[in-house]
């Protein structure tokens, strides 16, 4: 039983680590994507001059 428990703990640890990497990647993408403007509806950087 000890080997089975060790493998179970290893699998849980690996899944938690993978989930942390995925969440970190999703947060990075959300932070770095260009936002959609609420004034004109196009995608450009914040505080862009509207013509």
N, C-alpha and C positions, 0 to 999 in steps of 0.2 A: 504493500500500500504506500510505502514511503516514496517509491519511484513515481507512482501515479500522481501523488500529491505534488511532488516536485515539478513534474511536467505540467500539471494544471496551473501551478503558480507561475511557471515560466510563460505559458500561453497567455495568461491574464496580464502579466507584465508587458509582454510584447504587444498585446492589443491596446493597452492603455498608452503605451509609447507611440504606436501608430496613430491612435486617435488624437493625441496631442500634436503630432506633426501635421495632420490634416487640418485641425482647427487653426493652428498657427499659419498655415498656408492660406486658408480661406480669409483669415483676418488681414493678412498682408495684401491679398488681392483686393479686398474691399477698401482698404485704406489707400491703395495706389491707383485705383481706376479713376478715370476722369468723370466727374459728376455731371448729371444732366441739369441744365440751366432751368430754373423755374420761370424765367422771364421769356426766353425765346424757344425753349424746348430742345436746343441743340446741346451737344456735348463739348464743353470747353472748360478751361481752368476757372477757378473761382475769381471773382472780381474782374472779369474780362469786360472790356469796353464794348458796349452795344452801339451799333451804328444806326 
